[in-house]
């Protein structure tokens, strides 16, 4: 019984080391920091181990190695001998009984070590790594201090070998955008967050990678008031305006002088009284089209009127940026903005009918495409034009990144509809 108890103890001890190792390695540091701030017992010790994985892994490896050596030696010498003697009582030859006892004991110890000493503890560690790490960290930290000389030697030797191989022991990045998207997708699948919430979180993450040009309302869709027109034409243009703020130019569209708020001129328009529009023109911030979308959002917050005039590097007026454009980038386009036309529609055969104005990064997420980080286009239409290197005709096709893109409709020189089908 004593020998069996010792063997069982060694197997359980191996399980403790395996449980500690995987729980600390799998534990998320931000969650451990929160638990430490909340005063959770063992959280600070777990955080110290997680921040210095080299020393911790050396400690665990020392323990696992010693347990393995002791278990192997003890099982072969003590338990194997007793089992061999027992087998001999059945009339089996001494040599055969000796080998049989050794093989049976080693096999049994190995099996139990794998199940109880490795697999079961590791499955438990993956269930709740932070909680288990807090439980096991204090004892592991104490063991690390006791075995400090050996741990330091092993850690230094490991680092030396890694340096010789040209490998750094520091992790390049704790969390990537792709990992965050994966976590959000898993949360949506599990019902923790709604599908619309997942879509908006993805939109917020994309916003940081977009330029103003990718989210602005283009010049061709902007209503303009021209100071060079007579009062009656200006009155008609203001009455027909669909937006609360309208840019004002002086002659050519590139000579934008500011914006006017329709509410400031509602009374004269309603009474057909005389009005002067120039005193009502308000200066609006000019935003370069290459500006980061988040930086532009800050500019809109600080502006007298949250309305940005987007210009390119040559000073040409390219479009406008409003809070509604920011909201569209996060929550998706509203039907009223695009004449009840959806960005993308999935057909029964698995292909997608995509609007040319759809942001290309949204299409990339939809079709799981890896687009270059630096690109000269922002919409699906620009993506297709870049591939064709010319203005395509209706029916033209091109294969890109495993998908076949076919031009379905043109609106003048503008690509209006594209059909995307996976290439077999």
N, C-alpha and C positions, 0 to 999 in steps of 0.2 A: 504493500500500500504506500509506503514511503516513496518508493521509486516512481510510482504512478503520480503521486501528488507533486513531486518535483517536476516531472515531465509536463504535467498540466499547468503548473505555475509558469514554467518557461514559455509554453505556448501562449498563455494569457499575457505574459509580459511582452512578448513579440507583438501581440495584438494592440497593446497599449501604445507601443512605439509607432506602429502603423497608423493607428487612430490619430495620434498626435501629429504625425507628419502630414497626412493628407488634410486634416482639418485646418491646420495653420496655413498650409500652402494654398488651400482653396478659399480661405476666408477673405472677404473683401475689406480692404483697409479703411475705406470711408465708413463702412458699417462698424468696424472695430473702434474707430475714432469716436463715433457717436456713442457707442456703448461705454467707452472710457469716460467721456464727458458726463454720462448719466451715472457714473460711479459703479458700473457693473464689475463685480469681482473677477479678476483675472484678465480683464480686457486690456489693461495697460501692458501686462506681461505678454499677452498674445500679440499686441501691436509691436512690441520690441522684437519679438521673434520674427514677425512677418517683415519687419524693416531690415533685418540682418539674416536673410535666409541661409547664407553660407555657413555661419556658425551653428545655426539650428540644425541644418541637415547633417552637418558633421557629427553633432551630438546624437541625433537619431540613428545615424549609420553605425556609430560605435556601439550603441545599445543593441541594434538588430544583429550586428555581426557577432557580438559576444553571446547573445542569446542563441543564435544559430549554431555557433561552435559548441557551446555547452550542451544544447539539446542533442546535437548529433553525437557528441562523445558519450554523453550519459546514456542515451537510448541504445547506442551500439554496445556499450560495455556492460551496463547494469541490467537493463530490461532485456537486451538480447540474450545475455547469459541465462537469466532466469527462464525465459521462454524456451531456450534450447534444452535446458534441463528438464523442463516439463514435457517437451516433445519426445525426449528420450524414454520417458516412462511408458510410451506406447510401443516400445521395441524398435524405434528408428535408430539407425546407426549414428554414432557420435558426430562424424563429419557432416552428414546430411542434416542432422538436427541443428548443429551449430550454424550452418549457412542459412537454413530455413528460418531459424529464430531471428537472426540478424536482419534478413531481408524483410520479414513480416514487420518487425518493430520499426525499421527505418521507413518502410512504406506507410505504416499507420501514422507515425510521427509527422512525416512529410505531408500526408493528406490533411491531418488535423491542423498543422501549421498553416497550410494554404487557406483552409476554410476559416478556422477560428482566429488564426494569427494574422491573416491578411485580408481576405475578401469581405468577411462580415464587418470588421472594424472600418474598412474603407467605405463600404456602403453606408454605414452609420455616419461617418464623417461627411459624406456628401449630402446627407439629409439636412443637416443644420451645421455647417462648418464653423460659423462664428460662435455659436453657443458652446460647442464641444471644444473649440480652440481656447475659449475662456476657462473651461474646466481643466484642460490639460496643460496650459501654458505655464502656470507657476511651478509645477514639478519639473517640467522640461527646462525651464530657466534655471532652476536650482541645480539640476543635473549638468547643465552646460557650464555653470560656474565651478562645480566640483571637478569636472573633466577638462577644465580650461586649458591646461598645457597641451593635451592631446588634440583638443578641438582646434586650438590656434594653429598647431602644426598641420593638421589636415586641411583646414581652411586655406592657409597660405600655400600649401602644395597644390591644392585644386586651382587656386587663382593663377599660380605660376604656369600650370599646364594649359589653362584657358588662354592666357596671354601668349604662350608659345604657339598656340593654334590660331592666334589672331581673333579670338572671340572674347567679347566683354561679358562680364558676369552681371552687369546691370541691365535691367529690362529697358527696352527702347521706349515703350509707352505703356502706361498702366491701362488705359482705356482708349479705344479707337472709336471713330464714328460708326464703323460697321458693327462693332460690338454693341453700341448703344441701340442701333437700329434693330439688331437681333433681339436684344432684351425687350424692346418695345413690342416687336412682333410676337414674341412669346407671351408677353403680358396680354396682348390683344387676343391671342388664341385661347388663353386660359380664362378669358372673361374678366380680367382685372381692370382693363380699360376698354372703352368703346372703340369701334372701328374709326369713327370720326376723330376721336382723340388721337389715335395712332397717326392718322393722316395729317393732323395739325402739328403734331410733334415732329414728324418728318419734314413738314413745311418750314418749321422754325429752324431745323438743322440745315436745310438747304439755303435758307435766307442768308446765313453767314458766309456762304460760298458764292453768292450771286453779286453781280454788279448792278448798278442802277439801270443800265441798258437792258438787262434781262427782265426787269419787272415794271419798267415805265410804260405809260400809255404812249404809243408811237405818234409821231407828228401827223401822220395821215388821218388819225382818229381824234385829233384835238380841234375843238371849236375855237376860232379866233375872232377877235374884234379888231378891225382895222381903223385906226384914227384918220386914215386918209379918205375914208368913205364919208358920205354926207350924213347928216343927223338921222334922216329917215332910214337909210340902210343900216346904220348902227342900231336904231330902235328895233328894226325887224330882226336883226341878228341876236339882240339881247332877248327878245320875246321868244325866239326859237331855241335859245340855249337850254340844254338839258342838264347843265351842271350849275352848282352854286357859285363857283369861281371860274372865270373865263380869262385866258391870257389876252393881252392887248399888244398889238404890234403897230408900227408906224410905217406903213408902206409895204415893204417886203416882209414875209413871214420870219426871216432871220433877225429882224430888228424888233425884238420883243422888248417892250419898255416896262412891263409889269403885269399886274392882274387886276381885275375888277370883281367885286362881290356883287352878284345880282341883287341881293337884298338891299344894298345901299341905293339902288336906283329903281326899286319896285314902284314906289309912289309916283314919280314922274312918268314912268311907263304906263301905269294904270290910268292916270288922269290925262295922259297925252300932253302933259305940261312940258315946258322947256327944261332942258337939262344940259349940263356940261359934264362930259365924261372924264375929261383930263384930270380935274381935281380929285376924282374918285379912284384914280389909278394908284395901286399900292405896289411897292417894290416887293418882289419875291426872290428868294435865294436862287442863285444860279448854281447848278450841280453838274460837275463833269460826268459824262456817261460811264466812265471807268471807275467811279467812286464805289466803294463797298456799300452794299445795301444797308447794313447796320449803321455805318457812319452817316449815310443819307437820312436815315430815320432820326438820328440825333439832330441833324440840321433842321428837319421839319418840326421837331418838338420846340426848337428855340426860335423859329421864325414867327413873325407877326401873323402871317397867314400860312398855314401848313400846306404849302403848294410850291413844289420845286420845278424850276425851268431847267430842263436837261439840255446841255450843249456838248458837242464833240470837241476834239482838240483843235479844230479849225474855227471854232466859234459858231458853227451852224446849229440852229435850233433843231433838236432831235425828238423832243417830246416833253411830257410832264410827269411828275411823280407826286402822288397824293397818298394820304393814309389808306385810301381804298385800294391802291395798288399794293401796298404792304400787306393788307388783309387778304387780298386775292392770292398773294404769294404763299401765305400761310394756310388759309382755309380753302383755297381753290376758287376758281372764277365763278361769279354769280351768273345765273342764266340771263338776267337782264343785260349784263355787260356784253354778251356775245350773241344776242338775238335768240336766246333759248337753244343755242348750239352747244352740245357737250364737247369737252376736250377730246375724249377717247371713248369709243364704243366697242366692246368685245363682241365678235360675231360667233355664230354657232360652230364654225370650223376652227375656232381658236385664234383667228387673225384679229387685228385691231384696225378700226377705221379712226384715224387720228387727224385732228385739225392742225393745219399748218402753223397756227399761232400758239400752239401748246408749247410751254417751256421745255426745252430739250432735256433738262435734268429730271423733270417729272416723267418724261417718256423713258429716260434711261432707267429710272426706278421701276417703271411699269413693265419694261421688257427685260430687265436685268442686264443692261448693257454697261460696259466699262468704257466711258468716254474719256478722252484726254483732259487733264486738268486745265491746260491752256488751249482754248479753242476760240475761233473767230466768229462764232454764231451763238445765238441764245434761244432760238426756236427750232421746232421740227423742220420748218421750211428752210431755215438757214443750214441745218444739218444735212438735208437732202441736196441743197444747192452746192454745199461744200463737197459732197461726194460726186455729183454730176460734173462739176466745174463748168456748168452752163445752165441756162434756163431750160428745163425739160418740158416736153409736151405731155399731154394727157395720154396715159398708157405706157409711158416710159418706165422701165424697171431698173433697179440696181440692187445688188447684194452687198450688205454691210453687216459685219459682226454676227453672221449667222442668221440674219433676217433679210427678207426681200421687200424692198420698199417700192410701191407702185404709185405713180401720180394718178389720182382719181378725178381731180377737179382743179381748174385754174380760175382765178378771179382776175382777169387781165394778166398782169405779169406776176401776180401773187399766187403762191401755191396754197390752195385752200384745203384740199383733202388728200391724205396719203393713206394707202393701205399697207399695213405691215404684217407679213406672214413669215413664220419660221421656215427656214430652208431645210428641207429633209436631206 
